[in-house]
Amino acid sequence: MSLLKKRATKTKNIKKFRNKKFNLNNFVEEYYMEQNTAYITVKVDSYNDIVSKYSVDCLEWINSDFANYLEEVAYYIPVDEPIVIEITGTKFSEEEKKTIEKVIKTYFGLKLGDKMLDLNINRTKSLTLFILGIMAFLIFWVLYKFHVIETVTEIILLGFWFFMWEFLDLAFLVRNEIKVQKLEAGQLSSASIVFLD
């Protein structure tokens, strides 16, 4: 195949890939939604598919593969939709069902708590950067008025822009990302759990 034909084929492929579409809303509606509720159905073979086999009684912890699966599937479900987790594949005793519910709620409750802490830390860091930025600007203004060496004022001005840039990044971009993660954790921590025996 000549070089020109290879380039033409590659260009054609790139155009094809660039114009490719996928309707995520239809996918979610078809596979997860039923009467304004999202259903995540999970097939398990044993109790240890959900509760880690390394857990001890009264200190049970979620199986990481199970938790990852729930998070991956829930990622595609809009955060304003309630979720029902349907567990199928094996029969559990009433005690095991209670433990499973507790483990799932605790895990995602802790994730929610982590995001709440992250928001508090983000607020503190943002406020600190904003105050440092204002202080740098005031120092710059005073030095500029008294005609201090231009190099010193430029360094202070550079510090001002650094603090302001970091403040805007933390206060808006990072904070919004944490808020979305908090919503996702809140959605899963308030999910209903149903056992399909």
PyMOL commands that set and color helices and strands:
alter all, ss='L'
color gray80, all
select helices_A, chain A and resi 3-18+24-31+47-49+64-74+94-145+150-189
alter helices_A, ss='H'
color red, helices_A
select strands_A, chain A and resi 33-34+37-43+83-88+192-196
alter strands_A, ss='S'
color yellow, strands_A
deselect
rebuild
show_as cartoon
